[in-house]
Amino acid sequence: MTSETIKTREQWSQSGVNLSDFLTVRDYVDEAFIDWALSVMPPACWTSTIVQIGEPCSHINGRATFTTFQKQYGMPWQYVGECHRNEFRQPSQITA
């Protein structure tokens, strides 16, 4: 993995676009993105492997969804989309 494959908080700030227009699910992000996500407001979820921004993005099936980042061992943080609280899979990926 090269630094070109990791999107940075600085790149987003300079882009002038909304977060949803800047990030695509599975994009890797730098630590500054996670620092920002934790500072927006108290996080909806914050563990060693999941960070969710504290303000809901939308609601799916009557439940709020949150901008979510996931970390796997040895990898950078990854944007995984809008997920329910304490989850790192998008509601559309969950099967009954």
Buried (B, 14 or more C-beta within 10 A) or exposed (E): EEEEEBBBBEBBEEEEEEBEEBBEEEBBBBEBBBEBBBEEEEBBBEEEEBBBBBEBBEEBEEEBBBBBBBBEEEEBBBBBBBBBBEBBEBBEEEEE
